[in-house]
């Protein structure tokens, strides 16, 4: 099942050179600030998010060193609160969702047979906002002014009365700022997927990864405004004296939890849905057969996206809500396991009917299946109100959260790193080191997090920085800390593998896995610039495998090579409708992000900064939209 890439269709040298010149990103130091190409932006999201994952991992190791034995004094309570908060913010806001966005931004245009995202400059703006927000919040952390009320920032702890100073203001401002990046990416993904698919790629032929990208984007679009609204209201409470969350003035402290968890629980599935899509992408390739139950998996993804908005009170059983509401959310929290169960069945059936090759990406897929199954089962347990009331705010919840998030996202992500690294860097990662990478991570993860179930059942509360020896938690906590170190060693093995491979020669063929999706039809040279010389015509769900039986490829020609043109197709059946010219590299997205930074971060100290930021942003947007000659690197 192999086919020549679409980019291999005979192309005159002059036209190829013109395409490279038109679509390539600028070079040099200043050129680093100009690219708008989706491949560059997506890779930057991935690399930045992975670096922050390493930072968050170091924070976790420090916390585990503190908790390895009773009454340890490695960090004091105030430092631990900041450490705990920054770990959660990093993993949930700065790593997981941006990494997902990076994969989607980088891969989706190639998977659907187009040359770039629909709004390239907006795409670049989203990355700059994310990068500036991450740097800013860690800048505050470096000077000891980081948030310290948990990544969930619960009111009334986060109110002015109990948390004076600017720590919580940093949270409310920068979290809102970073979420702008996510909302920008969601709009980009929706429009690109619906209007730029290659001819013939109707909705029933989209790769599962593209379906997941679309579902994730709609989830972001509906979920993120919840935390933005809550953070904005809390910022107003703290800066101008409103009382949205003050019961003594007619407000409601639980309103914060409703707004936050309206975002917070779909957030888990915003992270999880692309992880399952990676699994659905890798299993057919390494089993050598089409995915079993394509329609069932797509329906399951859509159902997961919808149901995820019906169970946010799952986190609020202990707040005294009415029993009728508890019953409803109990049922909703249980129902959402059904679509995931359908996907599990389809994956197992695909492996059963195929001939699995246990390459490193497939090992991480199998690790995901085992780990997420445990997390899913414990999720059904805490969906039950009586059980949840017993383990609420205990280490059982910490175990469940990490089994779901690391199992549902980190293990598929590492499988994706090994699978798409040849497309990312033109090199194959070492297979032997990859197997060690998987084995050490899998063992370390279970050593670190499975004992937390017992600790939670034994009464150990979460968010504590120490505990007395007479509680009897020391032995299991030491085991957890050892497991965390083993898991960290596994991650370090990947870093070593990537570094060694990156320094070696480009040795990967264009399609080393004999994969079926269109990104593998893009040659190594084309991947850096124009992607597709001619727009391919798709005639099956497995685009490259369906081409294997024909000697001649069908392509759409006619796009000019001297400007950035993409084909626009109809929403449902992907019929050609128009050609759109995309803008080229420019510094204005960066300037707009900097102007937005002035508006958002300055509000921590004075409301007038918003006025200044608005004026600067207006100037930047005028420059952004001002017509000019296309960029040339002569």
ABEGO torsion letter per residue (X at the ends): XBBBBAAABBBBAAAAAAAAAAABBBBEAAAAAABABAAAAAAAAAAAAAAAAAAAAAAAAAAAAAAABBGBAABBAAAAAAAAAAAAAAAAAAAAAAAAAAAAAAAAAAAAGBABBABAAAAAAAAAAAAAAAAAAAAAAAAGABBAAEAAGBOAAABAAABBEAAAAAAAAAAAAAAAAAAAAAAAAAAAAAAABBBGBBAAABBAAAAAAAAAAAAAAAAAAAAAAAAAAAAAAAAAGBAAABAAAGBBAAAAAAAAAAAAAAAAAAAAAAAAAAAAAAAAAAAGBBBBGAAAAAAAAAAAAAAAAAAAAAAAAAAGBBAAAAAAAAAAAAAAAAAAAAAAAAAAAAAAABBBBBBAAAAAAAAAAAAAAAAAAAAAAAABAAAAAAABGBAAAAAAAAAAAAAAAAAAAAAAAAAAAAAAAGBBBBAAAAAAAAAAAAAAAAAAAAAAAAAAAAGBBBGBABBBAAAGAAAAAAAAAAAAAAAAAAAAAAAAAAAAAAABBBABBABAAGBABAAAABBAAAAABAGBABBBBBABABAAAAAAABABBBBBBGBBAABBBBBBBBAAAGBBABBBBBBBBBAAAAAAAAAAAAAAAAAAABAAAAAAAAAAAAAAAAAAABBBBBBBBX
